[in-house]
């Protein structure tokens, strides 16, 4: 992709300035980990069992640890290395808990962590077609992120998404005991998982609201989590929790900040709930869809 600077209508190409060292990429991510990936930095260069993890992060929404590795070498099997790190974490859970508590001065317990949401992210200026295809499974806990920097200081970051037709990795791992154990313990959630929790009517309602939220602006993405589907642009703007007879919408706004003349949104800032945001709206039809979109848009 070519990038241009606009000087009074005249376009001048901005040339890429390649990273010289993996460490440069690591510094960019670790200094901006919450903004880029929504993660809390736990530790840089974490060593365990003769293995070195470049970056250890924690996803507060998923309550799970994330391992991040930085690559400039394209000749590495990200799948093999990814499963090695997943196995390392699942077999040494206590070490990760201790590291979290020591670094962040907190008292996280093993049962506080959703180990099924563990994942590994590889970050590189580019990936080969083989690497992309090897991770193109809807339920693989391995992410690929491309990062590039340019001569004017611009940095582009792009998470490579799985194709909509991506198959499950489970049939491939059934004959390998070690891989099967990892795949059975880790769960990557999809829209289909949430569809199974809802009735047909509610899932159709979800699809209407999903499409409406995505149309609120450019760059909005959605990601199914364990209890809800999150819609994000920089941070979560809405979370949709599907139930059998209704759907809960959590608006990503702080208590007291929402302009809601119909008083449709309930302040749940002092009540436990799964979705992020301090406002909840329960719906079982689309009659207030446009009005609810005006509320969600305030979180953009």
Phi, psi and omega in degrees: 000128179270142178241136182236149171260135182263113178248093179054044177092348178261125182270132176237126183296134175264117186276148178290141175243094188302146173292134180278328184227151175300328182300327178296317179296318181299318181295321178299313183289313184294330179283344184224032189296322179292318180292321185280310189239359181070031184243152171269131178285122177265309184201140171261137179058063180267118181257134180205130178052047179064016175244147178242123177264127182300305181222131173252120180241168178226130179265106183292332179289313181274352186049056184214153176276145178232129176262132180240130178237140183251135186226134167247346179272122182275354186263032182246138176281105181290334179291310179300313181292323179298314179292329177297316180289323178297316178297319180302316181289314184293335179270351183225047185302319184298323181295323180289323177297313181299316180297317178301310183294322180290319183284321185257000178057047179235180182235057177292137178251159183303321182285349177283342185264134174268091185294340179291345181261008176302141176207165178239136177241130175255134181240130183203156174299332177195158177237151178285162177299324179296319179295319180295314181292326182292338179253009183275066175233139186292340185238027177267135184269043180232127180248149175242128179236127177261135179226135178220148177237155186233166189296339179267011179090357178288140176235129176251136181228131185218122174276127179281118184273152173288149178290154182296336181265011183301137181274176176274145179276348187301316179301329182287329186266356186296332182271355180248111187301316183294315180291321180299320179299318180293312182296325179290331182274329183262138182235122174257118187275150181228173176298327180299325178297320180285329177297325181291340180274338186255158171286166182301320181295318182291324179292322175297322177296317177303316181298322178295314180291321177303310182295323180294320179293317180297333180274000180289338181180168179285149173082007177278131179236156176237147182219116177295128174250186184296315187253349184201171173254121183265139175246125193228140165215104191072301174223174181295127176261337178199152174228132181249119180252115184270133175233177185297317188242000178202172177230134177261133178246122177254120182271129185283059178231151180283150180304133179090356184255353186269129175272101188228078184299335179275355182052043181278330184269135180262133178286115180242024182297336180252012182238138178295135178202159184282311185291156176276156184106153186262003182235138179237137175232125177261128182228150172227008175206174181258018186295334179252020186305310183296319179294318179295325176297326179292331176285314180296325181299334178293341180272356180288000000 
